[in-house]
């Protein structure tokens, strides 16, 4: 089970994400890091938990702004970085890779449709792309009505046909909510679309959630609040293997 700490980046600082209501996000308050400087947060997490991956969502870039490429490049020097900066075209993916990103996240929230993902795969056949199946309350988030009309499994299957081989499944309504991950949904997706490796995005409360996800066939999980709030201890992560 890969445990991947998360930094949500907004206004140049790490923020606490709750239910996808981005206008209300506030600077992160952590038990393991002093302040909300993204580099200090990344270093504190790595020092405490020994994790070598990091997921960063550049929320300003996702919203259509210039984002924080300097911060993304600096974070890429701290860990193997997965970054979502709203990239949906080959040039944007290439820029993130040039900053040092190990993987570029392509979210359905930013993606015009399945054909756009297939085009990315064709134009950048060797690029380390990871799909993000973005949901809110179980509903697919996309500008493409054809994807929105599908249930999550149908949308994932269509994007698998377009070339997706690894996908984060993130329901924004669960992020930072304390409700726990939707293990049943992830298990169903694993069964219906077995060729796509799944990572759970958000909602993890404690180590028992991580064990339940692993039993459902999920290969990894994005975790933030449970790490910063102390609900998951380093020895519990080591026990997961």
C-alpha positions as CSV (number, residue, x, y, z in Angstrom):
1,X,0.0,0.0,0.0
2,X,1.5,3.3,-1.1
3,X,0.7,6.1,1.2
4,X,1.2,9.5,-0.5
5,X,1.0,12.7,1.5
6,X,-0.9,15.6,0.0
7,X,-0.1,19.3,-0.2
8,X,-3.0,21.5,-1.5
9,X,-1.3,24.7,-2.7
10,X,-3.3,27.9,-2.8
11,X,-1.9,31.5,-2.7
12,X,1.6,30.1,-2.3
13,X,0.9,28.2,1.0
14,X,-0.3,24.8,2.0
15,X,-4.0,24.8,2.8
16,X,-6.4,22.5,4.5
17,X,-8.9,21.1,2.0
18,X,-12.4,20.4,3.2
19,X,-15.1,19.0,0.9
20,X,-13.7,20.7,-2.2
21,X,-15.0,24.2,-1.1
22,X,-11.8,25.9,-2.3
23,X,-12.9,29.4,-1.6
24,X,-13.0,28.5,2.1
25,X,-9.7,26.7,2.3
26,X,-7.4,28.2,5.0
27,X,-3.7,27.8,5.7
28,X,-2.8,24.4,7.0
29,X,-2.4,23.8,10.7
30,X,-0.4,20.7,11.4
31,X,0.8,19.0,14.5
32,X,4.0,18.0,12.7
33,X,4.9,21.1,10.8
34,X,5.3,24.7,12.0
35,X,3.4,26.9,9.7
36,X,2.1,26.4,6.2
37,X,5.2,26.9,4.0
38,X,4.9,24.1,1.4
39,X,8.6,23.1,1.6
40,X,8.6,23.0,5.3
41,X,5.5,20.9,5.3
42,X,7.0,18.5,2.8
43,X,10.1,18.1,4.8
44,X,8.3,17.6,8.1
45,X,6.1,14.8,6.6
46,X,9.1,13.1,5.1
47,X,11.1,13.3,8.3
48,X,8.3,11.9,10.4
49,X,7.0,9.2,8.1
50,X,9.8,8.4,5.7
51,X,7.6,8.7,2.7
52,X,9.3,9.4,-0.6
53,X,6.2,10.4,-2.7
54,X,4.2,13.6,-2.6
55,X,1.0,14.7,-4.3
56,X,0.6,18.4,-5.0
57,X,-2.6,20.0,-6.2
58,X,-1.8,23.5,-7.5
59,X,-5.3,24.9,-6.9
60,X,-4.6,28.3,-8.5
61,X,-3.4,26.6,-11.7
62,X,-6.4,24.3,-11.7
63,X,-8.6,27.3,-11.4
64,X,-7.0,28.8,-14.6
65,X,-4.4,31.1,-13.0
66,X,-0.6,31.0,-13.5
67,X,-0.1,28.7,-10.5
68,X,3.1,28.3,-8.6
69,X,5.7,26.6,-10.9
70,X,8.6,27.7,-8.7
71,X,7.1,26.0,-5.7
72,X,6.3,22.9,-7.7
73,X,9.9,22.7,-8.9
74,X,11.2,23.1,-5.3
75,X,8.9,20.4,-4.1
76,X,10.0,18.1,-6.9
77,X,13.5,18.4,-5.3
78,X,12.1,17.1,-2.0
79,X,10.1,14.0,-3.2
80,X,8.9,12.0,-6.1
81,X,6.2,14.4,-7.1
82,X,2.7,13.8,-8.5
83,X,1.3,17.1,-9.5
84,X,-2.2,18.3,-10.6
85,X,-2.0,21.7,-12.1
86,X,-4.9,21.5,-14.4
87,X,-2.9,20.1,-17.3
88,X,-5.0,18.8,-20.2
89,X,-2.8,19.5,-23.2
90,X,0.6,18.1,-24.2
91,X,2.5,21.5,-23.8
92,X,1.2,21.9,-20.2
93,X,2.2,18.3,-19.3
94,X,5.7,18.9,-20.8
95,X,6.1,22.0,-18.7
96,X,5.3,20.1,-15.5
97,X,7.7,17.4,-16.4
98,X,10.4,20.0,-17.1
99,X,9.9,21.3,-13.5
100,X,10.8,17.8,-12.2
101,X,7.4,16.2,-11.7
102,X,7.7,12.4,-11.6
103,X,4.0,12.0,-12.6
104,X,1.5,14.5,-14.1
105,X,-2.1,14.2,-12.9
106,X,-4.7,14.7,-15.6
107,X,-8.0,15.3,-13.8
108,X,-11.5,14.9,-15.4
109,X,-12.3,18.2,-13.8
110,X,-9.8,19.8,-16.2
111,X,-10.1,17.4,-19.1
112,X,-12.4,18.3,-22.1
113,X,-13.2,14.6,-22.5
114,X,-12.0,11.1,-23.1
115,X,-10.8,12.0,-26.5
116,X,-8.5,14.6,-25.0
117,X,-6.9,12.0,-22.8
118,X,-6.4,9.7,-25.8
119,X,-4.8,12.6,-27.7
120,X,-2.4,13.2,-24.8
121,X,-1.5,9.5,-24.8
122,X,-0.8,9.7,-28.6
123,X,1.2,12.9,-28.4
124,X,3.2,11.9,-25.3
125,X,3.2,8.0,-25.4
126,X,5.9,7.7,-22.7
127,X,4.7,10.5,-20.4
128,X,4.0,9.4,-16.8
129,X,0.4,10.4,-16.8
130,X,-2.0,9.5,-14.0
131,X,-5.7,10.0,-14.4
132,X,-7.7,11.6,-11.7
133,X,-11.3,10.5,-11.7
134,X,-12.8,13.6,-10.0
135,X,-16.1,13.2,-8.3
136,X,-18.5,15.1,-6.1
137,X,-21.0,13.1,-4.2
138,X,-20.4,10.2,-6.6
139,X,-21.0,12.3,-9.7
140,X,-18.3,12.6,-12.3
141,X,-16.8,16.1,-12.6
142,X,-16.1,17.0,-16.2
143,X,-16.8,19.6,-18.9
144,X,-17.8,16.6,-21.1
145,X,-21.5,15.9,-20.9
146,X,-20.8,12.3,-22.1
147,X,-18.6,11.6,-19.1
148,X,-20.9,13.4,-16.7
149,X,-23.7,11.2,-17.9
150,X,-21.9,8.0,-16.9
151,X,-21.5,6.5,-13.5
152,X,-17.9,6.4,-12.1
153,X,-17.3,2.9,-13.4
154,X,-18.5,3.8,-16.9
155,X,-16.4,6.9,-17.0
156,X,-13.3,5.0,-15.8
157,X,-13.9,2.3,-18.4
158,X,-14.1,4.9,-21.2
159,X,-10.9,6.6,-20.0
160,X,-9.2,3.2,-19.7
161,X,-10.1,2.7,-23.4
162,X,-8.4,6.1,-24.0
163,X,-5.2,4.9,-22.4
164,X,-5.5,5.4,-18.6
165,X,-3.6,2.8,-16.7
166,X,-3.4,4.3,-13.3
167,X,-6.1,6.5,-11.7
168,X,-6.7,8.4,-8.5
169,X,-10.4,8.3,-7.5
170,X,-11.2,11.4,-5.5
171,X,-14.6,12.4,-4.3
172,X,-14.2,16.1,-3.2
173,X,-17.2,15.8,-0.9
174,X,-15.2,13.4,1.2
175,X,-11.9,15.3,1.3
176,X,-11.2,16.4,4.9
177,X,-14.7,15.4,5.9
178,X,-13.9,12.6,8.4
179,X,-16.4,10.3,6.6
180,X,-13.8,7.9,5.4
181,X,-13.0,6.6,1.9
182,X,-15.7,5.0,-0.3
183,X,-14.3,1.5,-0.1
184,X,-17.3,0.0,-1.7
185,X,-17.0,2.2,-4.8
186,X,-13.3,1.6,-5.1
187,X,-13.8,-2.2,-4.8
188,X,-16.5,-2.0,-7.5
189,X,-14.3,0.0,-9.8
190,X,-11.5,-2.5,-9.3
191,X,-13.8,-5.3,-10.3
192,X,-15.3,-3.6,-13.3
193,X,-12.1,-2.0,-14.6
194,X,-9.4,-4.4,-13.5
195,X,-6.7,-3.1,-15.9
196,X,-6.5,0.3,-14.1
197,X,-4.4,0.5,-10.9
198,X,-6.4,2.6,-8.4
199,X,-5.4,5.1,-5.7
200,X,-7.9,6.4,-3.2
201,X,-7.9,10.2,-3.1
202,X,-9.0,11.7,0.2
203,X,-11.1,10.6,3.1
204,X,-8.6,8.4,4.9
205,X,-9.1,8.7,8.7
206,X,-6.8,6.1,10.2
207,X,-4.8,3.0,9.5
208,X,-7.9,0.8,9.5
209,X,-9.1,2.7,6.4
210,X,-5.8,2.0,4.7
211,X,-6.1,-1.7,5.5
212,X,-9.7,-1.8,4.1
213,X,-8.5,-0.1,0.9
214,X,-5.7,-2.6,0.5
215,X,-8.2,-5.5,0.9
216,X,-10.4,-3.9,-1.8
217,X,-7.5,-4.0,-4.2
218,X,-6.4,-0.4,-4.0
219,X,-2.7,0.1,-4.5
220,X,-2.3,3.4,-2.7
221,X,-4.0,6.3,-1.0
222,X,-3.6,10.1,-0.8
223,X,-3.5,11.2,2.8
224,X,-3.4,14.6,4.5
225,X,-5.5,15.3,7.5
226,X,-4.8,11.9,9.2
227,X,-1.0,12.6,9.0
228,X,-1.1,16.2,10.1
229,X,-3.6,15.5,12.9
230,X,-1.8,12.6,14.4
231,X,-4.5,9.9,13.6
232,X,-1.9,7.8,11.8
233,X,1.5,7.1,13.5
234,X,4.7,6.2,11.7
235,X,4.8,2.7,13.1
236,X,1.3,2.0,11.7
237,X,2.5,2.9,8.2
238,X,5.5,0.7,8.6
239,X,3.2,-2.2,9.6
240,X,1.3,-1.8,6.3
241,X,4.4,-2.8,4.4
